[in-house]
C-alpha cells in the first residue's frame, strides 16, 4: 500500500526526522493561509506540491493546461493561484499514464536553501534476507538511473533485523556520503529515525529523494528531508489499523480495490486475455506462455492456494468487468486447493454474467475428476485443456478468431 507524501512526512515527523516546515491542505484558501504564516516567520520561498501516488510530479502537466505539480512561490497570493490551478484537476506524469490522477490535496512547505542533494532509502534486500540502507551522493535522480550509470556511487549498509540499525552504521553511511562535523551527528539521528519508521510501520520502502544539506537563516548547515515516499507491506496491515486508515482508494484502480475486498492479488495490465491462476509463480509463468504464443495478458491475478468458491466467482466477475478482456485463461494446480471448488466458482460466475467470452480451463491436481464433471455438466461452453502450452495456444486462437 502506497502513502501520499504528506502521510509519509507525518510518520517521519513522529520519528524525529528533520524536515522544513510544512502542512497539507485541500483548499486554495487554506494554502494561502499556510503560506502567509510561513512567510511571516521569515520564509522567502514556498513550495506547492500536488499529492498523488506517482512520481514525476514536477514535470507533469494538468489536463487544464497548467504546467507542473510542484511549483515555487514568493507570495501567499501566488500560492493561492497555483493551488487553484492544481486542486480538483487531473495531473498527468510519466508514471500515471495518459489518464492521470485527480489532485485533491496539496503540501505547502518552506522551500529551503539547498546546498547539496543526496538519495536515501531503506528497503528489504531479498537476496540477503535483511534490511538494507541505500544512499548516494546523486540525489534528485532516479536510483535506477544512478545504478545504471554510476553504480559505484551507491552506498549499501545491511542491517541485522534482530538488532536494528546501530549508531556506528549510521556514522559509516554519513561519512561515505562525505558529511563532516556536526552534519554527521545530524545524519545519525536522521538515519536512525528513517530506519525506525521503516521497521515500525512494516514498510517495504522508505525513500528520501532528495535528502538535502540546507543553509539556515543564521548561515549554518542542516540536514533535512525535502521529499518522502513510503510504501507499506499489505500483508502486515492487520497489525496497523492506523496505517490502513491512511489508504486512499481514489488512487487505486477500481478493479484492484474490488479484488482486495476478496483478498485477491490483482494487477490490471494492458492486454486482452484475462488470467485466473493460483500461485504467483504459476501466474507469472502463465503470462509468459501467453506472450510466447502471441497473446497479451490483461492482468496478473493470483487467487491464492486456498481460495473459496466465493473468491473464485468474485475473481471471474472482476476480470469480466474489464472491457478490454476478450477471453479468459483459467490455469489451476490443485495442491492444497480442491479443483472442484474452482470449478463451482467458475460455473457460478459464468451463469451470473451477461458477457459470453471464450474461457479456456486447465485444471490439474486435487479432486480434478470431480471438477471436470462439474464443468461438463454446467451447460457452459468452456474450452478444456490438459497442458499450459495447449491452453495458451487455445485462448490466443479464440481471442484472435474473427
C-alpha positions in Angstrom: 0.0 0.0 0.0 1.4 3.4 -1.0 1.0 6.5 1.0 0.9 10.2 0.0 3.9 12.3 0.6 2.1 14.2 3.4 1.3 10.9 5.1 4.9 9.8 4.8 6.1 13.1 6.3 3.7 12.7 9.2 5.2 9.3 10.1 8.8 10.7 9.7 7.9 13.6 11.9 6.9 11.1 14.6 10.4 9.5 14.3 12.1 12.8 14.7 13.3 13.1 11.1 14.3 16.7 10.4 12.2 18.5 7.7 11.5 22.0 6.7 8.2 23.4 8.0 5.2 22.1 6.1 1.4 21.5 6.2 -1.1 19.9 3.9 -4.4 21.3 2.8 -7.4 20.8 0.5 -8.5 24.3 -0.5 -6.7 27.3 -2.1 -7.8 29.5 0.8 -6.0 27.2 3.3 -3.0 27.1 1.1 -2.8 30.9 1.1 -3.2 31.0 4.9 -0.4 28.4 5.5 1.9 30.3 3.1 1.2 33.6 4.8 2.2 32.1 8.2 5.4 30.7 6.8 6.3 33.9 5.1 5.5 35.8 8.2 8.1 33.7 10.1 10.9 34.6 7.7 10.5 32.1 4.8 11.2 33.6 1.4 10.2 30.8 -0.9 7.2 28.4 -0.6 6.7 25.1 -2.4 3.3 24.0 -3.5 3.2 20.2 -4.1 0.4 18.2 -5.6 -0.4 15.0 -3.8 -0.8 11.9 -5.9 0.6 8.3 -5.9 3.0 8.9 -8.7 6.5 10.3 -9.3 7.5 13.0 -11.8 5.0 15.5 -10.4 7.3 18.5 -11.1 7.4 17.7 -14.8 3.8 16.7 -15.1 1.0 18.6 -16.9 -2.5 19.1 -15.7 -5.3 18.4 -18.2 -6.4 22.0 -17.8 -3.1 23.0 -19.3 -1.3 24.1 -16.1 2.3 23.0 -16.1 4.0 21.3 -13.1 2.7 19.6 -10.0 5.4 21.2 -7.9 5.7 25.0 -8.1 7.7 27.6 -6.1 6.1 30.8 -5.0 7.3 34.0 -3.3 3.9 35.4 -2.1 0.8 34.0 -0.5 -1.4 35.2 -3.4 0.8 33.3 -5.8 0.4 30.2 -3.7 -3.4 30.7 -3.8 -3.3 30.9 -7.6 -1.1 27.8 -8.0 -3.4 25.9 -5.6 -6.5 26.9 -7.5 -4.9 25.6 -10.7 -4.0 22.3 -9.1 -6.8 21.3 -6.8 -9.7 19.5 -8.5 -7.8 19.0 -11.7 -6.1 15.9 -13.2 -2.3 15.7 -13.2 -0.6 13.6 -15.9 3.0 12.4 -15.2 5.3 9.7 -16.8 4.0 7.3 -14.1 0.3 8.0 -14.2 -0.3 7.1 -17.8 -2.5 9.3 -20.0 -5.5 9.1 -17.7 -3.6 11.0 -14.9 -4.7 11.4 -11.3 -7.1 13.8 -9.7 -5.4 16.2 -7.2 -7.4 16.9 -4.1 -4.7 17.7 -1.5 -1.5 19.8 -1.5 1.6 20.1 0.6 2.6 23.7 1.4 6.2 23.7 2.6 9.0 26.1 3.2 11.4 25.7 0.3 14.9 25.6 1.9 18.2 27.0 0.5 19.6 23.7 -0.8 23.3 23.3 -1.0 23.7 19.6 -1.7 21.3 16.7 -2.5 21.5 13.1 -1.5 19.5 9.9 -2.0 18.5 7.8 1.0 16.2 4.7 1.3 15.6 1.7 3.5 14.2 -1.4 1.9 14.4 -5.2 2.0 17.3 -6.9 0.3 15.5 -10.1 -0.7 18.8 -11.8 -1.7 20.5 -11.1 1.7 17.1 -11.6 3.5 17.6 -8.5 5.6 17.0 -4.7 5.5 19.5 -2.5 3.6 20.1 1.2 3.9 20.9 2.6 0.4 22.4 6.1 0.0 24.0 8.0 -2.8 25.6 11.4 -3.4 23.5 11.6 -6.6 20.3 12.9 -5.0 17.3 14.1 -7.1 17.9 11.4 -9.7 16.0 8.1 -10.1 18.1 5.5 -8.2 17.7 3.1 -11.2 19.5 5.7 -13.4 22.3 6.1 -10.8 22.6 2.3 -10.6 22.9 2.0 -14.4 25.3 4.9 -15.0 27.4 5.2 -11.8 26.8 2.1 -9.6 30.0 2.9 -7.6 28.1 5.9 -6.1 25.5 3.7 -4.4 26.3 3.0 -0.7 24.7 -0.1 0.9 24.6 -0.9 4.6 22.9 -4.1 5.6 21.1 -4.2 9.0 20.7 -7.2 11.3 16.9 -7.2 11.9 17.4 -8.8 15.3 19.4 -5.8 16.5 18.3 -2.9 14.3 20.4 -0.1 12.9 23.3 0.8 15.1 24.7 4.3 15.5 28.1 3.2 14.1 26.3 2.0 10.9 24.6 5.4 10.6 28.0 7.2 11.1 29.5 4.9 8.4 26.9 5.9 5.9 27.2 9.6 6.8 31.0 9.5 6.3 30.6 7.6 3.0 28.3 10.5 1.8 31.1 12.9 2.6 29.4 14.6 5.6 31.7 16.1 8.1 31.5 17.9 11.5 28.0 18.5 13.0 26.3 17.1 9.9 27.5 13.6 10.9 25.6 13.8 14.2 22.5 15.1 12.4 22.8 12.3 9.9 22.9 9.7 12.6 19.7 11.0 14.2 18.0 11.2 10.8 19.1 7.7 9.6 18.1 6.1 12.8 14.7 7.8 12.5 14.2 6.7 8.9 15.1 3.1 9.8 12.8 3.2 12.8 9.9 4.4 10.5 10.6 1.6 8.1 10.7 -1.1 10.8 7.8 0.1 13.0 5.5 0.6 10.0 6.3 -2.7 8.4 7.2 -0.8 5.3 8.6 -2.2 2.1 10.3 1.2 1.2 11.1 4.5 2.9 12.7 6.9 0.4 14.0 10.4 0.8 14.9 11.8 -2.6 16.3 14.3 -2.1 17.8 14.4 1.4 19.5 17.8 1.5 22.1 19.9 3.2 20.3 23.3 3.5 21.6 26.7 4.7 19.7 28.0 7.6 18.9 31.8 8.2 21.9 32.0 10.6 24.3 30.7 8.0 24.8 27.2 9.4 24.2 24.0 7.6 21.5 21.5 8.4 20.4 18.1 7.0 16.7 17.9 6.1 14.3 15.6 4.2 12.8 17.5 1.3 10.7 14.8 -0.2 9.4 11.5 1.1 8.0 8.2 -0.2 6.7 5.4 1.9 5.2 2.0 0.8 3.7 -0.5 3.3 3.6 -4.3 3.2 0.0 -5.2 2.6 0.4 -8.5 4.5 1.3 -6.6 7.7 -1.6 -4.1 7.7 -3.6 -6.2 10.1 -1.1 -5.1 12.7 -1.6 -1.4 11.8 -5.2 -0.2 11.7 -4.0 3.4 12.0 -1.9 3.0 8.8 -4.7 1.1 7.0 -6.9 4.1 7.6 -4.5 6.2 5.5 -5.3 4.1 2.4 -6.6 6.4 -0.5 -8.9 4.2 -2.6 -9.2 7.0 -5.2 -5.5 6.5 -6.1 -6.0 2.8 -6.9 -7.5 1.1 -9.9 -11.2 0.3 -9.2 -10.8 -3.4 -10.1 -7.8 -3.7 -7.8 -9.8 -2.2 -5.0 -12.6 -4.7 -5.6 -10.1 -7.6 -5.7 -8.6 -6.5 -2.4 -12.0 -6.9 -0.8 -11.8 -10.6 -1.5 -8.1 -10.9 -0.6 -7.2 -11.5 -4.3 -3.8 -10.3 -5.7 -4.9 -8.5 -8.9 -3.0 -6.1 -11.1 -4.5 -4.7 -14.3 -2.4 -4.9 -17.5 -3.0 -3.6 -21.0 -3.7 -6.8 -22.8 -7.0 -8.7 -23.7 -6.5 -12.2 -22.3 -7.5 -12.4 -18.6 -5.6 -14.8 -16.4 -7.1 -16.6 -13.3 -4.4 -18.6 -11.6 -3.4 -19.9 -8.2 0.1 -19.0 -7.0 2.2 -16.1 -8.0 4.9 -18.2 -9.8 2.3 -20.0 -11.9 0.6 -16.7 -12.6 3.9 -15.3 -14.0 4.5 -18.4 -16.0 1.0 -18.2 -17.4 1.5 -14.7 -18.6 4.8 -15.6 -20.1 3.4 -18.5 -22.1 0.5 -16.3 -23.3 3.1 -13.8 -24.6 5.1 -16.7 -26.1 2.2 -17.7 -28.3 1.5 -14.1 -29.4 -1.2 -13.1 -26.8 -1.3 -10.2 -24.4 -2.2 -10.7 -20.8 -4.9 -8.4 -19.4 -4.0 -8.9 -15.8 -2.0 -10.6 -13.1 -4.4 -12.5 -10.8 -3.4 -14.9 -8.1 -6.4 -16.3 -6.2 -4.1 -18.0 -3.6 -3.6 -21.5 -2.6 -6.8 -21.9 -0.6 -9.4 -19.8 -2.3 -13.1 -20.4 -1.6 -15.9 -20.8 -4.1 -16.9 -17.2 -3.5 -13.4 -15.9 -4.1 -13.2 -17.8 -7.4 -16.5 -16.4 -8.5 -15.5 -12.9 -7.5 -12.2 -13.2 -9.4 -14.0 -14.2 -12.6 -16.5 -11.4 -12.2 -13.7 -8.9 -11.6 -11.9 -9.8 -14.8 -15.2 -9.7 -16.8 -15.6 -6.1 -15.7 -12.6 -5.1 -17.7 -14.0 -4.1 -21.1 -10.6 -4.8 -22.8 -10.8 -8.5 -22.0 -11.7 -10.7 -24.9 -11.0 -14.1 -23.4 -10.1 -15.8 -20.1 -7.5 -18.5 -19.3 -8.0 -20.4 -16.0 -4.8 -22.2 -15.1 -5.1 -24.0 -11.7 -2.9 -26.6 -10.0 -4.8 -28.1 -7.1 -2.2 -28.9 -4.4 -3.8 -27.6 -1.2 -6.8 -26.3 -3.3 -9.7 -28.5 -4.3 -10.2 -28.3 -8.0 -13.9 -28.8 -7.7 -14.2 -25.7 -5.6 -12.6 -23.8 -8.5 -15.0 -25.4 -11.0 -18.0 -24.5 -8.9 -16.8 -20.9 -8.6 -16.3 -20.6 -12.4 -19.7 -22.1 -13.1 -21.4 -19.7 -10.7 -19.8 -16.6 -12.1 -20.4 -17.7 -15.7 -24.1 -18.1 -15.0 -24.4 -14.7 -13.5 -22.7 -12.7 -16.2 -24.2 -11.4 -19.4 -20.8 -11.3 -21.1 -20.1 -14.5 -23.0 -16.4 -14.8 -23.7 -14.2 -17.8 -24.6 -13.0 -19.4 -21.4 -10.1 -21.9 -21.6 -9.7 -24.1 -18.5 -6.7 -26.1 -17.4 -7.1 -27.9 -14.1 -4.7 -30.4 -12.5 -4.3 -31.9 -9.1 -6.6 -32.5 -6.1 -10.1 -33.7 -7.0 -9.7 -32.8 -10.6 -12.0 -35.5 -11.9 -14.9 -34.1 -9.9 -14.0 -30.6 -11.2 -14.1 -31.8 -14.8 -17.5 -33.4 -14.2 -18.9 -30.2 -12.6 -17.7 -28.2 -15.7 -19.0 -30.7 -18.2 -22.5 -30.7 -16.6 -22.7 -27.0 -16.3 -24.1 -26.3 -19.7 -21.5 -23.7 -20.3 -19.3 -23.6 -23.5 -16.0 -23.9 -21.8 -12.8 -25.0 -23.7 -10.8 -27.6 -21.9 -7.0 -28.2 -22.0 -4.6 -30.7 -20.3 -1.4 -28.6 -20.5 -0.4 -25.0 -20.1 1.1 -24.7 -23.6 -2.1 -26.1 -25.2 -4.3 -23.8 -23.0 -2.3 -20.7 -24.0 -2.5 -21.6 -27.7 -6.2 -22.2 -27.5 -7.0 -18.9 -25.8 -4.8 -16.9 -28.1 -6.5 -18.6 -31.1 -10.0 -18.0 -29.6 -9.3 -14.3 -29.0 -7.9 -13.7 -32.4 -10.6 -15.6 -34.3 -13.0 -13.3 -36.2 
